Amino acid sequence: MSLRILLVRHGLSSFNLEHRIQGRDDLSSLTEEGVKQALATGEALRDLSLTAAYSSPLRRAHDTATALLAAHGGGLEPQLDDDLLEVDLAPWSGLLSSDVRERFPEAHHTWTHHPELLQLQRADGSTYAPIPELMAQAQRFVARLLEHHDPAASAPQTVLVVGHNAILRCLLLSLLSLPASGFRRLRLDNASLSVLNLTAEEGGGVSVQIESLNGTTHLHSEVCASTLPAKGPGPRLLLVRHGETDWNRQGRFQGQIDIPLNSNGHAQAAAAGRFLSRVGFDRAYTSSMSRPRQTAEGILNHHPGVPLTSVSDLVEIGHGEWEGCLEQEIAASWGPLLAAWKQAPETVQMPEGETIHDVWDRSLRGWNSIAASLHADETALVVAHDAVNKTILCALLGLSPADIWAVKQGNGGVTVIDYPHGPDQPPVVVCLNQTAHLGGVLDRTAAGAL
């Protein structure tokens, strides 16, 4: 069936508050705010039945897991696992971040820009590489998790994993088969929730889908812009998928047929507008098709005067002869091609339509042009389509056109991308496919068709 993994970073700790390096030393404790965050996360998950819960044994994570599970009310106790320990930064543990930057400028620069290359010295004088070691640790945990919770089991399972910033990033990279060089592409805030869906494949493999990443909306009683992770220096882009159409609801392949939003799609656009009402947009961009434009206009109702520009490179994938068809209709005439589209989308040429490589090239051309046009601290809104958003996000995460099913995009879902070092440097996927403004912590939007 399937395995859902809920990744939760520990709540705000004393060292977080003081901007100190924590590493795997157990010197830091959960703050009062951190306890509140853990309880809020547990409340947000009350409707989900948890099969098992795992936690780092360090106090800040263990206490988060204990408070979370108590608020959840499912009767589980966290199983402590040493492979969920945080990254080993022993020479820096307890130091202020500013002290590390001043005392170890070269190493700090490496940690900031290429953490996978950082080398430190242990007390015995031996040299070690913290992130490669942590990646090996994450891979061990993933292997053991899949032994105990087989995605091919007859009943679906939901597993909670409570850990730390660095180890959870390495878990994500391991599950997605990405290298350690992708470490800085990800961000995980205190008590954030990330949802992964694992499905057994024919032949014994496992497919992994990111349903959402670094969600923090559940930590606030009011769904407003303050629930987005805080913006740092550099440009920010918010990528939104258009609201629902009748063809999304019916499961028709719509592609480049210009289907407008239905009533639920307009409601989703309005909800996204309220959710983003306090974001300071400098400009906005949309695919030239009506459904993303209507979504963008619904969001911009709260931002009068923000210019909206159409970008032809952001139009949806051209499905050719499949457009307007239900999946069963396509299966009747193009069964093997449809199967290939599901298993190896990068190999498929749509009949009289496009390939995913075509969409990849033009969507990234459009996205990169927008990013390059932004000034130092500007924020822009971009509203596009399922396939377009997936190709953009796969590229930003370091995935390939073969991996488009690894990223979920719900109607009205919000993704945030930051460029902390400028638009010509690697970006950070701050959060992905946030749909809590549409109700609940899981993406419950229409499955649609792609």
Buried (B, 14 or more C-beta within 10 A) or exposed (E): EBBBBBBBBBBBBBBBEEEBBBBBBBBBEBBEBBBBBBBBBBBBBEEBEBBBBBBBBBBBBBBBBBBBBBBBEBEBEBEBBEBBBBBBBBBBBBBBBEBBBEEBEEBBEBBEEBBBEBEBEEEEEEEEBBBBBBBEBBBBBBEEBBEEBBBBEEEBBBBBBBBBBBBBBBBBBBBBEBEBBBBBBBBBBBBBBBBBBBBBEEEEEBBBBBBBBBBBBBBEEEBBEEBBBEBEEBBBBBBBBBBBBBBBBEBBBBBBBBBBBBEBBBBBBBBBBBBBEEBEBBBBBBBBBBBBBBBBBBBBEBBEEBEBBBBEBBBBBBBBBBBBBBBEEBBEEBEEBBEBBEBEBBBBBBEEBBBBBBBBBBBBEBBBEBBEBBEEEBBBBBBBBBBBBBBBBBBBBBBBBBBBBBBBBBBBBBBBBBBBBBBEEBBBBBBBBBBBBBEEBBBEBBEBBB
